[in-house]
Structure formats: C-alpha cells, structure tokens
C-alpha cells in the first residue's frame, strides 16, 4: 500500500486543432510575405534602390 495518495489534477479540455491551425496560418503568411519581398528585390528595375528620386518641380524659365 502506498504511503501517499495521488493528487488528482484538473483536466483542461481544449480543441486540439485550434492552436495548431493558427500557428501554421501565421507561418504560411510570414513565408508568403517574405517570398514576395524577395521577388520584389530580385525583379526591381535597375537603379530602383540606389538612384536618388527625380524632382517633380520643373525648372523656372526666368
């Protein structure tokens, strides 16, 4: 006979899939955003990230 009795633990019931579906949807969304960002960098026109922006103000004709 055991000297101590086991302490019953309260059972918490949760839906098994709700937590995993949220995590996998977040991971897929993060991958999609990163993939689109990499494609945008790879296929950007030449000088898109390095040239200074052109001015939109016309020169005055004085």
N, CA and C of each residue as an Amber inpcrd file, in Angstrom:
protein
   186
   0.8320000  -1.1760000   0.0000000   0.0000000   0.0000000   0.0000000
   0.8830000   1.2480000   0.0000000   0.5740000   2.2150000  -0.9280000
   1.4050000   3.4230000  -0.9590000   1.1730000   4.2890000   0.2710000
   2.2250000   4.9970000   0.6600000   2.1320000   5.8590000   1.8320000
   1.4190000   7.1690000   1.5170000   1.4680000   7.6050000   0.2480000
   0.7920000   8.8560000  -0.1300000  -0.2440000   8.5610000  -1.1980000
  -1.2480000   9.3520000  -1.2300000  -2.2770000   9.2070000  -2.2390000
  -1.9710000  10.1440000  -3.4110000  -2.2700000   9.7310000  -4.6180000
  -2.0210000  10.6190000  -5.7600000  -2.9570000  11.8280000  -5.7220000
  -2.4190000  12.9750000  -6.1190000  -3.2090000  14.2050000  -6.1460000
  -3.8520000  14.2990000  -7.5280000  -5.1710000  14.3480000  -7.5710000
  -5.8140000  14.4510000  -8.8870000  -5.5880000  15.8310000  -9.4960000
  -5.2800000  15.8420000 -10.7770000  -5.0600000  17.1010000 -11.4840000
  -6.3190000  17.4540000 -12.2640000  -6.6870000  18.7150000 -12.2710000
  -7.8670000  19.0970000 -13.0680000  -7.5590000  18.9520000 -14.5550000
  -8.5090000  18.4450000 -15.2660000  -8.3310000  18.2190000 -16.6930000
  -8.8800000  19.4230000 -17.4430000  -8.0430000  20.0020000 -18.2770000
  -8.4530000  21.1330000 -19.0980000  -8.6430000  20.6140000 -20.5140000
  -9.8370000  20.7770000 -21.0290000 -10.0950000  20.3010000 -22.3840000
 -10.0420000  21.4860000 -23.3370000  -9.2220000  21.3540000 -24.3580000
  -9.1010000  22.3690000 -25.3990000  -9.2690000  21.6920000 -26.7480000
  -9.7450000  22.4140000 -27.7130000  -9.7570000  21.8340000 -29.0550000
  -8.3210000  21.6010000 -29.5170000  -8.0350000  20.4480000 -30.0230000
  -6.6610000  20.0890000 -30.3620000  -6.1510000  20.8300000 -31.5870000
  -7.0210000  21.2170000 -32.4880000  -6.5460000  21.7930000 -33.7410000
  -6.5190000  23.3050000 -33.7570000  -7.2260000  23.9810000 -32.8470000
  -7.3310000  25.4370000 -32.9490000  -5.9790000  26.1260000 -32.7970000
  -5.1540000  25.6360000 -31.9210000  -3.8600000  26.2800000 -31.7010000
  -2.8990000  26.0160000 -32.8570000  -2.9080000  24.7920000 -33.3730000
  -2.0090000  24.4550000 -34.4730000  -2.3980000  25.1550000 -35.7630000
  -3.6920000  25.2940000 -36.0190000  -4.1180000  25.9430000 -37.2550000
  -3.7140000  27.4160000 -37.2590000  -3.8280000  28.0840000 -36.1350000
  -3.4250000  29.4800000 -36.0590000  -1.9340000  29.6500000 -36.2560000
  -1.1640000  28.7650000 -35.6770000   0.2890000  28.8530000 -35.8150000
   0.7140000  28.5570000 -37.2470000   0.1010000  27.5690000 -37.8750000
   0.5020000  27.2380000 -39.2400000   0.0440000  28.3210000 -40.2120000
  -1.1070000  28.9330000 -39.9680000  -1.5560000  30.0170000 -40.8430000
  -0.6190000  31.2220000 -40.7160000  -0.1600000  31.5000000 -39.5080000
   0.7950000  32.5950000 -39.3190000   2.1210000  32.3160000 -40.0010000
   2.5780000  31.0830000 -39.9300000   3.8370000  30.7180000 -40.5730000
   3.7210000  30.8080000 -42.0850000   2.5930000  30.3880000 -42.6200000
   2.3950000  30.4530000 -44.0690000   2.3140000  31.9050000 -44.5230000
   1.6400000  32.7480000 -43.7620000   1.5410000  34.1660000 -44.1190000
   2.9080000  34.8460000 -44.0740000   3.6960000  34.5250000 -43.0660000
   5.0440000  35.0880000 -42.9700000   5.9060000  34.6460000 -44.1420000
   5.8210000  33.3840000 -44.5190000   6.5820000  32.8870000 -45.6590000
   6.1480000  33.5900000 -46.9390000   4.8450000  33.7790000 -47.1270000
   4.3500000  34.4130000 -48.3480000   4.8290000  35.8600000 -48.4480000
   4.8040000  36.5920000 -47.3420000   5.2640000  37.9840000 -47.3630000
   6.7600000  38.0490000 -47.6540000   7.5400000  37.1850000 -47.0350000
   8.9860000  37.1710000 -47.2840000   9.2860000  36.7790000 -48.7240000
   8.5360000  35.8370000 -49.2700000   8.7410000  35.3840000 -50.6510000
   8.4460000  36.5170000 -51.6310000   7.3550000  37.2390000 -51.4050000
   7.0130000  38.3530000 -52.2850000   8.0480000  39.4720000 -52.1710000
   8.5710000  39.7090000 -50.9720000   9.6000000  40.7360000 -50.7900000
  10.8700000  40.3770000 -51.5390000  11.2730000  39.1170000 -51.4780000
  12.4800000  38.6830000 -52.1960000  12.2720000  38.8050000 -53.6980000
  11.1130000  38.4160000 -54.1890000  10.8410000  38.5590000 -55.6200000
  10.8410000  40.0270000 -56.0350000  10.3110000  40.8910000 -55.1830000
  10.3210000  42.3150000 -55.4950000  11.7280000  42.8720000 -55.5830000
  12.6200000  42.4030000 -54.7460000  14.0090000  42.8610000 -54.7970000
  14.7180000  42.2960000 -56.0270000  14.4800000  41.0280000 -56.3280000
  15.1560000  40.4040000 -57.4690000  14.7330000  41.0090000 -58.8020000
  13.4700000  41.3300000 -58.9520000  12.9670000  41.7940000 -60.2360000
  12.7110000  43.2990000 -60.2890000  13.2910000  44.0510000 -59.3800000
  13.1610000  45.5040000 -59.4070000  13.9640000  46.0580000 -60.5800000
  13.5300000  47.1590000 -61.1640000  14.2860000  47.7590000 -62.2660000
  15.6690000  48.2110000 -61.7990000  16.5870000  48.3130000 -62.7530000
  17.9500000  48.7390000 -62.4310000  17.9250000  50.1320000 -61.8110000
  18.6350000  50.2980000 -60.7220000  18.7330000  51.5800000 -60.0530000
  17.5410000  51.9340000 -59.1900000  16.6170000  51.0460000 -58.9900000
  15.4160000  51.3510000 -58.2120000  15.7630000  51.6600000 -56.7630000
  16.7400000  50.9700000 -56.2000000  17.0910000  51.1620000 -54.7960000
  18.2780000  52.0960000 -54.6060000  18.9980000  52.4340000 -55.6660000
  20.2270000  53.2060000 -55.4920000  20.1420000  54.6340000 -56.0080000
  19.3560000  54.9240000 -57.0430000  19.2960000  56.2700000 -57.5900000
  18.4830000  57.1790000 -56.6930000  18.8270000  58.4710000 -56.7180000
  18.0380000  59.4280000 -55.9480000  16.7360000  59.6980000 -56.6990000
  15.6820000  59.9890000 -55.9920000  14.4070000  60.2390000 -56.6660000
  14.4810000  61.5110000 -57.5290000  13.7890000  61.4880000 -58.6440000
  13.7800000  62.6620000 -59.5180000  12.8480000  63.7080000 -58.9160000
  13.1760000  64.9510000 -59.1820000  12.3300000  66.0290000 -58.6620000
  11.1360000  66.2190000 -59.5700000  10.0110000  66.5550000 -58.9890000
   8.7820000  66.7480000 -59.7560000   8.5470000  68.2190000 -60.0690000
   9.4180000  69.1050000 -59.6150000   9.2620000  70.5480000 -59.8500000
  10.0520000  70.9120000 -61.0990000   9.3890000  71.5600000 -62.0280000
  10.0540000  71.9800000 -63.2680000  10.9560000  73.1660000 -62.9870000
  12.0150000  73.3000000 -63.7880000  12.9100000  74.4470000 -63.6720000
  12.1560000  75.7060000 -64.1110000  12.4650000  76.8020000 -63.4660000
  11.8090000  78.0560000 -63.8260000  12.4330000  78.6110000 -65.1030000
  11.6510000  79.2860000 -65.9080000  12.1170000  79.8460000 -67.1780000
  12.3320000  81.3460000 -67.0270000  13.2190000  81.7530000 -66.1440000
  13.4760000  83.1990000 -65.9450000  14.4780000  83.6940000 -66.9220000
